[in-house]
Amino acid sequence: MAIQVLKPKFHVEECLKEIRECLEKGWTGMGFKTVQFEEEWKKYTGHKYAYYLNSNTVGLHLAFKILKMRYNWKDGDEVITTPITFVSTNLAILYENLKPVFADVDDELCLDPEDVERKITNKTRAIIFVGYGGRVGQLKKILEIAKKHNLRVVLDAAHMSGTRYDGSFPGTWEGVDVAVYSYQAVKNLATGDSGCICWNDPESAELNKQLAWCGINKDTYARSNKGTYAWKYDVDYVGYKYNGNAIMASIALTQLKYLDQENERRREIVKMYNEGFKNNSKIKIIPANHPEECCYHLYELAVPDREALLDYLSQFEINCGVHYRDNTEYSIFAFGHGSCPKAHEISQHLITMPLHMWLTDEDVQLIIKKVNEFVK
Ligand SMILES: *Cc1c(COP(=O)(O)O)cnc(C)c1O
């Protein structure tokens, strides 16, 4: 059977059991399992607040929306970001009429603190950091820079479900204003589509609840008119319909139970790959500075001729992938073209190796053998 690049493994019977509960109870929307999931996610990560969403993309939008409201940012204010990421990271900046300013990446494909500091202007308000592939990169240095220049920090933690660093979840670190996770169909904690936003302060978390659910404010009435006016609520913001639902949360609750165990298997596979490629001088392994606690959402190599390798491997039904183009190559971000030479160069050589729960050790050895046969 062909080897796929990313393929989620669902614990089907357990997922169905949770979903059945929703169906029998007649509760498939917001609440019930979504609240259970938020509680479990807080317990698992140590985040103080968690709000279950229908995707990470909408969470990133809320992050910028709320920061802009609370800190009185103006249209055109700048957010420093990475050019190699899924486009949502950078779209979210545009949703709020802010300006993405691209900074270059380091060897781990995460933001390079030196270039970030060079790109700070008097209009810079925030940095969005992507924990690329589950790596933490130089986030600590980025947090120091943010503190020094009084900037907010958004963590796009789409790849980071399960990543720890010295035992703690980077999203909970002081200086990270908000972390946004993705449980999209091929992420480490896969559902269909959903995500979670975790603020570090109660005011933003409260505002988030309202904005993520059509601006609805139940509290004022709930407090003053117990009982009789339970149906009555106010709408005092132009909110959005961004909440997640109980069916997706059923899957998330089930998959969460296996997340650490599955991430351990990912690390095992990565070790085999690293071992297999370490003596090949034509291959550049993307390193991680904390391999023991990284959730390894993606395993990429930089090779001289990526297209040829993709073609070669497909003959053996080994399907690798290509993840992110340098976002400044997209029309909407063309203004940033040329601003990040390292990201631009390496993004043309990156190939994503298969990494998921369906791979056997033999599959991994076969992939290593075929790659080394071709790249030499
Ligand atoms: C997947 C992904 C997103 C978007 O997540 P969704 O849940 O699909 O909206 C954002 N950023 C990065 C880096 C991603 O990989």
The ligand as a MOL file (V3000), in Angstrom:
LIG
                    3D

  0  0  0     0  0            999 V3000
M  V30 BEGIN CTAB
M  V30 COUNTS 15 15 0 0 0
M  V30 BEGIN ATOM
M  V30 1 C -2.9170 24.3430 10.0430 0
M  V30 2 C -2.3180 25.6490 10.3480 0
M  V30 3 C -3.0860 26.7840 10.5930 0
M  V30 4 C -4.5740 26.8170 10.3960 0
M  V30 5 O -5.2560 25.8950 11.1900 0
M  V30 6 P -6.7970 25.5980 10.9170 0
M  V30 7 O -7.2380 24.9140 12.1670 0
M  V30 8 O -6.8670 24.7250 9.7140 0
M  V30 9 O -7.4780 26.8950 10.7100 0
M  V30 10 C -2.4570 27.9390 10.9890 0
M  V30 11 N -1.1360 28.0120 11.1120 0
M  V30 12 C -0.3510 26.9510 10.8530 0
M  V30 13 C 1.1280 27.0870 11.0200 0
M  V30 14 C -0.9170 25.7480 10.4440 0
M  V30 15 O -0.1410 24.7160 10.1460 0
M  V30 END ATOM
M  V30 BEGIN BOND
M  V30 1 1 1 2
M  V30 2 1 2 3
M  V30 3 2 2 14
M  V30 4 1 3 4
M  V30 5 2 3 10
M  V30 6 1 4 5
M  V30 7 1 5 6
M  V30 8 2 6 7
M  V30 9 1 6 8
M  V30 10 1 6 9
M  V30 11 1 10 11
M  V30 12 2 11 12
M  V30 13 1 12 13
M  V30 14 1 12 14
M  V30 15 1 14 15
M  V30 END BOND
M  V30 END CTAB
M  END
